[in-house]
Amino acid sequence: MRFRHPDGTVVHLAYGTNVHPAEDVDGLVDQLRTYGAGVRAALGVDRIGWGLWLPAMAAAELAGDPAGIDRFRTALERHGLEVVTINAFPYERFHAPVVKHSVYRPDWSEAARLDYTIDCARVLVRLLPDDAARGSISTLPLGWRSWWYADRQRAALDQLARLADELAKLAADTGRVVRVGLEPEPGCAVETTADAVERLGGLGGDHLGICLDTCHLATTFEDASSAVAELTRAGLPVVKMQCSAALHVPMPSDQATRTALAAFAEDRFLHQVRERLTNRLLGCDDLPDALDGPRLPGESAWRVHFHIPVHTEPAAPLQSTRHELAAALGTMVGGYSPVTDHLEVETYTWSVLPPDQRPDDERALVAGLAAELNWVRDQLSDLGLEAL
């Protein structure tokens, strides 16, 4: 969907298709027909944004086949969908039975990550609507922290410099600008805004910046307003915002709360947990570790990196951080001019929600995705943006 900010900027809203498991081009086409068209119809609009997760195999296939990209774009248009942003964080097999730490490989010290991201950019410049100002790609924040030694940092910075050069050449050749945003995430080499400034400061410019995910911000007890101010001072533009909500656990030492929280412990994805004490941020790398051991004191609230649907609250005593998402939207698009013009709802965890909260068929998932987009649409309307 598109919205016009009071300053005239067109703001794009999409939903992230990494909620769907397809790995090849045929699967992607099936998704847009089944889910994209379904969500658009449920919202009663002529066009919605499709925040494309492009797995490595499909990215390589399309990047080498311009005619294939054009056919894919035609299919998008036929179903009332448009792509201005790509999620290139998960490389492949994002819906394998167990993903966990494998989502962080290849990392930015490895050539495969650079090649994949360039493939995504080459696809995106041909998928962009003719009247779109630019494209964006989100990517992982360098790599997982325990693997991140000085030699990997140096290699990653070299590769990101090469990426910026390739994006500049692509813009010169096509007239279309694509920006890549590294996405801070708990447990990674870049977990917080301060990490981004320390490890990525100086990389910003026309083609590289930051993707702010509001679930990740909330999990580390950061707020968008302070994050944007820090990034701006460091010269790191926000190229994309992922609209998402984390689990908030007000009383983690309460047994009823822990029982409710245990229903969110599952085998596919990591769900990092953070607890903020007076001057420290404590953490566990996964929810079962927090529940099963004495690693976190449970003296104050926990935040859990579990992308829960943004339009609704979980059952008590658990809560959502969607109030922080609403505040972040105000920071991003509620001012005199937008901080970013690319917004993407990214709830990829519908299939691993507790069974009583999980959609049981395609129609239920379509309804849930549409409800999320509708909630964000209402927030944007309240901020004075006009639906186009």
N, C-alpha and C positions, 0 to 999 in steps of 0.2 A: 504494500500500500504506500501511497505517497501523501505527504502533507506539506502545506506551505507555511513556513515560519513567518511571523510578522515582518521580518526584514526582507522577505522574498525568497529565501533559500528553500529549495525543495529537500525535504527530509524523507528518507526511504526507511520503511519498516518491513522486515522480512521475518520468516520463521526458519530456524536452522534445521536443515534436513539430515543432520547426523542422528536424528531420532530414528531414521529409517536405515535398514541394513544393506542396501544394494552396494555391490562392489564394481559392477561393470556398467557400460553405457546402456545396454538394454534394460538393466534393472533400474537405472536412473529414469529412463523414459516411463517405465511402469509406475514409478513413484509419483511422477508429476501428474500422470493421468489419474491415479487412484487417490492420492492425498492432496496434491496441490490444487487440482480442480475441485476436489471435494471441500477443502477448507475455503476456497474462494466463494463457492456457492453458498456455504453455510454463513459466510459473512455478508452475502448479498452485495458484493462489489464486482466491478469489471476486471480488476487487476490486483494481484497481491505480489509481494516480494518473496522470492524463493532463495533463501540463504543456503546456497549449494555446498554440501559436503562432497568434495570430489576426491574419492580414493585414488591412490597412486596409479593403479592399473588403468582406471578410466581417464585420469589426467594425461597419462602418457599416450594413450590411444587417441584422445581428442586433439592433443597438442600437435600430433603428427598428421592430422586429417582435417584441414580447414573446412572441407565440404561437410564432414561429419559434424563439426561444430555448428555450421549453418543449419543443418537438418535438426540438430538439437534445439537451436534457437527458434526455429520454425515451430517445433513441437511445444516449446514454452509459450510462444505467442498464441498458438491455437487454444491453449487451456487457460489463457489469461494470467500468465506468470511472467515475471521478469527477474533477472539476476544482475545485481550490482555488487554482491559480496560473495566470497567463497570462504568456507571454513577449511583451512589446510593444516589444522592442528593434528587430528588423527591421520596417520599415514595409510593405514589399511586395517581390515578386520576389527573394526570398532565394535562390532556386535558378536565377536567370538564369545564362547562361554566364559572365558576368563581373559580380561584385558589388563586390568591393574597397571603395573609399571610399563608394560609394553607400549602404551600410548605415547610414551616419551621417546620412542626410538623410531627412526633414526633421529638423533638430536642435531643441533646446529653446528656441531663439529664434524659431521659426516656429510660427504658429498651428495649422498642420496637425498638429504633434506633440501639442499639447494636446488638440485635438479627437479625435484617434485614441485617446489614452490614456483620455479620458473615455468614449468609446464602449466601450473594453475593460472599464472598470469597471462600466458599466451592464449589460453582458453578464454579467460575472462574478457580480454579486450575485444574478442569477437562476439561474446554474448551480451555485452553491455548494450542497453537501449541507446539509440542514436542521440537522444536528448539527455542522457545521464552525464553529470559533471565529471564523474570519476568512478573507479572501482576500488574495492578494498579486499584484502585477504588477511585473515587472522592465522597466527601460527604459534607454536609452543614457545615458552619463555626460556630459550636456550636448551635446557635439558633438566633432568632430575638432579637435585642438589648433591646427593652422595656420590655421583659420578663426576662432579664438575670440578676438575682440577685446572691449574693455570694453563696447561697446554690446550685443553679443550676451549677455554675462554679465548685464547689467542686464535685458535683455528676458527671458532665461531665468528669472531669479529672480522676475520679475513673473508669468510664466506658471506657475511652480511654486507660487507663492502662490495663484493662481487655482485650480490643480488641488487644492490642499489644501482650499480652500473648497468646491469641488464634491464632493470625497470626503466632507467633513463633512455636506453637505446630503444626499448619497446615504445616508449612515449614518442620519441623522435620519429620512429618508423610509421606509427599508426595514428598519432594524434590523440591517443587515449592514455590517460594517466591511471596507473594502478598503484595503490599504496599498501604496504604490508605492515600489520601491527602485531608486535609480540605481546602475548597475553599473560600477564602475571598470574600465577596459580600457586596455591599452597603446596609446599614441599619441593618446589622447583628452584633452580638457580636464581630465577627472578620470581620471588614470592610476593613482595610488597612493592609499593611505589618507591620506597627508599632503595630497594634492590635495583629497580629499573633505572633510577638516577645514577646509582653507583656503577652498574655493569653496562648500561646502554647509553648513558649521557654522551652527547656528541654525535650519535647516529641519526638523530632526527633530521628532517629536511623535507624535500619534495616527495620522497618515496618510502621512508621508513618511519615508524612511530609505534604507538601502543594501542592495543585493543583492551579496553576496560570491561571486565566481566563483573557484574554487580554481585553475583553469588560469591565470587572469589574475594572481592573487596569486603563483603560482609563477613565472610569466614575469618578474615584476618583483622576484623574490627576496624577497618578503615572506612572513611566516608568519601564520597565522590568529589565533593567540593575541595577538600584538602588535597586529594590525589591530583585533581586537575591543576590546582595551583602549583604543586611541586613539579609536575611534569612540564608545565608551561615555563617555569623558571629554568628547567634543564633543557629546554628546546626540543622536547619530545611531544609531537602532536598526537592527539587521540584520533586515530583514523576510523575507529569503529567502537560501538558499545554493544555488548551482549547483555540483553535484558533477562536477568535470571534471579532467582531467590534461593537462599540457603535455609537449612533448618536451624532454628534458634531453640535452644534447650535451656529454659530458665532455671531449673533446679535439677542438675544432673545427678545429685546424690540421692534424690527421691526414688524409691523403688518402682513406683508406678510409672514414673517418667522413663526410667531405664528399660522397663518392659516395653513401653511404647516405642522407644528409640531402637530397641533390638530388632523390631520389624523392618527397619531400614538397612540393616546389615545384610549385604548380599555379595555374591561371588564375582560379579563381572567387573565393576568399576571400583577404583579407590574412592574412599570418602574420608578425606582428611578432617581432623577435628582440632579445633583451637579453643583454648581457654585463656582469657586475659586477666592477669592479676595486676596489682598496682603499677608495677614498672616492667612487667615481663609478659611475653606471649608464649604460652606453653602449647605443645602440640603432640598429636599422634598421627601416624601416617595413614591409618585406616580405622574405621569405626569399631570393628571388633577388638582392636588393640585398646581402644579407649574404654570399652565396656568390660573387657575381661581382665584387665590388669590395673595396678595402682599407679599408672603412668601420669594420670591427670588428677589433681586433688579434688575436683568437683566442688570447689568453694564458691565459684561464680559461674555464670552462664557459659555454656558451650555453643560454638557455632560449628556446623557440620557441612562440609562440601558435598551436598546432595542437592542437585538442581530439582527443586520441587515446582510443580505448576504454579505460575505466577498469579493466577486469577483467584486462588482460593487458599484458605488456611488449612493446615493439617489438623487432625483431631487433637483436642486438648489431652494432655498438658503441653504438647509440642506446639511450636509457633513457627511462623515464616518471617523472613526478613523483607517481605515485599514492601513494607513501609519505607525501607531504605532504598529499594528500587524506585519507588515513587519519588523520593527525594533526589535520587541520582538523575532521573529524567528531568527534574526541574533544573538541576545543574547543567545538564548536557544541552537541553533545548529550550529552557525556560527563560533564558536571558535575552539581552539585546540581539545577540546572534548565536547560532548553534555552535557548541564546541565540536560536535561531529554531526554529519548528516546521514550516517549509516547506523541504523538500529536493528538488532537481530534478537528475537526471542529464541533462547537456546535451552530448551528443556529436553535433553536427550535421554532422560532416565524414566520415561513413561513405562517402559517394559520391565523395570526392576523396582517400581514402587511396591509397597506392601500389597499382597493379593487383593485385599478389599478396596484398594484405591487404584488399581491397575485397569486400563481399558481392556475389555475382553474380545474386541473385534475391531475391524477397520473403521466402522462407523463411529464407534466410541472414541477412537483416537482422533479422528477428524473433528469430532465435536469438542474434544479437549483442546486441541491445537487452536481451533477457531475461538474458543472461549479465552484462551491466553491472549491472542492477538486483539480480541475485542476489548479486554481489560486495558491493554496498553493503548489502544486507540482512544479509549475514554480518558486516560491520563493525559494524552497529548492534546485532546480537545480542551480539557480543563486548563492546560497551559497556554491556550490561545492559538494552537496550530489548526489550520483548516485542512480537512480531508479533501484530496483532489480526485 
